[in-house]
Amino acid sequence: MRFHYSDPSQSYEVPAVNTITLAVHTARSGADAFLQDIRAMAELIEGAADTAPGRGAAPGLARSEDWWAIFIGLGLILLAVAVLSAGGSLKWLAVAPQKWSHWSDIGPQLQSQAARYLALFVLWAVLLGAGAHAMGYRPARFLPAFAILYVAALLLYFLGQWDQSAHYNLEPPLVALALGLLISNTAGTPRWLQPALRVEFYVKTGIVLLGASLPLTLLAWAGPVAIVQAAIVSVVTFGTIYFVGVRLGLDRRLAATLGTGGAVCGVSGAIAAGGAVGARKEQVSVAISLVVLWAIITIFLLPLMARSLQLPTGVAGAWIGTSEFADAAGLAAAQAYGGYAGQVPGITGSADAAVTAFTLMKVIGRDVWIGLWAFLLSVVAATRWEPTGIQSQGSAASQIWRRFPKFVLGFLIASAIVTFISRGYSYPEYKKVLQPALVAPLQVLRVWVFTFTFLSIGLTTRLRELLVGGARPFYAFTAGVVVNIILGFFLSTQVFAHFWESLGQ
Amino acid sequence: MRAAASCAGCHHFVNRPAALESLLPGMNTLGSAYGSVRDSDGLCQHHQRYLRASCLCPQHQPVATRPTAAARPARLP
């Protein structure tokens, strides 16, 4: 048997016997690592069946979920524009449950809209299935799993439309997360469901679609403030985690990996920094675990705290964008909080303001700088820290672009397209014509793909896997979390409060 | 262009996304090995380090078998 042992775009196939040699070799680093690697090897062998040559694994750019998120998101936007120019709208396809107050309302809704829900399933299955296929998942595995995910998302969408859902704190993102966590950590997520649980793929697609709701003028107006606020918090958070970590005796590479995970973009930040500084495998694992652990906690904590303080949705969104670590986790928290608008007394602002402020802060303010962080850290690691015996070739600066989260380009292009389309419309005309016919269907599609995201987070989180690494990394990271939350709160509710409050008004 | 002796062509280097997500639990929960941010980084099973594909070291061991054209992954139509 033969399978890929490295990225097919850069490396070569090796005989299976070589992998066995590697597993034996790995045993030298300890029994635990050996057992973990044996398990990984088994999964690797099984996974190889998914990506075996000729079965769909595409090379290079086509395997990147960032580019697929752009293809799908912009493809849907261009389709909506084309249909609009022909006098129609994607409204029929972008179906969503209506408000209901009694269980008996659901059946007739489902019955009358069955064809639309089926058509929407086909659309998502084809688009997301194509992306998953390019990444190496066999359609025969992805599609049945995705069908279950779609049905679960439909049920959650219905739950969110219950007129009592806010009263009982049944916000769909939080319910999706809690339900997924419960299943994943009790009965266990079925293995056959795993191919459809692609958190980042879904959230990136949703963010590209989100660009269609935000005019370029808003990005130009709010972007600089988001960048300033995010830069302050990122630098202080990184500094806190790094210096507390070093003071506690952590290796500098671990401290930097933890710091970037907490300060910039969560797991993505941790793996980018880990690769840039040449961190040890267990250091990257520890950073990933702590980021996920705290991200899950803050998904519930931040909306709860913001709700108790009755923060306006825009302000809360900015705070969440400053203090959450991961895009998907933050969107869950921001969307949940946006759901309180008009439902919970004392909370002002629109539902979209929370998601908009979050996206500006997190995506524009923090995510786009990851390449620069990785570059700076790689230079410091190579010139100032204890050598590892491993040299790096090529230009370190090139990683600024290579690590750039490309889906952000899709977000900006989506914003530019809708801004261009709406240039001839007055604001009342925009609200009357363009909003319902073009933007609203895209917003519905965005909610769907975000719901897939929130379900996938819970179903892929295994808490026992996160409890690794010992006390010192936990203390260092937690110090950064505390500073981040306090500073983010201060900047969002005091320094820039008026700005975030007026967002979307 | 990477030199032939870089990690990208090393027997010890694992950077296939599916394998990385198996080797680093939690990576696919709020992150992904398929994203741009990872670039082409991977795990060195010899040094037990997470490295850029452009790295190199004295323990470099070229992969044993080079692919034929037919063995390369198929592109999507």
Interface residues (C-beta under 8 A of the other chain):
Chain A: R2 H4 Y5 S6 D7 P8 S9 Q10 S11 Y12 E13 V14 P15 N18 L22 H25 T26 S29 A33 Q36 D37 R39 A40 E43 L44 G47 A48 D50 T51 P53 G54 R55 G56 A57 A58 P59 A62 R63 S64 E65 D66 A130 H133 A134 M135 G136 L197 R198 V199 E200 F201 K204 C265 G266 V267 S268 G269 A270 I271 A272 G274 G275 A276 G278 A279 R280 K281 E282 Q283 V284 S285 I288 S289 V291 V292 A295 F325 A326 A328 A329 I370 S378 T388 G389 I390 Q391 S392 Q393 G394 Q399 R402 R403 F404 P405 K406 F407 I457 T460 T461 R462 E465 L466
Chain B: R2 A3 S6 A8 G9 H11 H12 F13 V14 N15 R16 P17 A18 A19 S22 L23 L24 P25 G26 M27 N28 T29 L30 G31 S32 A33 Y34 G35 S36 V37 R38 D39 S40 D41 G42 L43 C44 Q45 H46 H47 Q48 R49 Y50 L51 R52 A53 S54 C55 L56 C57 P58 V63 A64 T65 R66 P67 A70 A71 R72 P73 A74 R75 L76
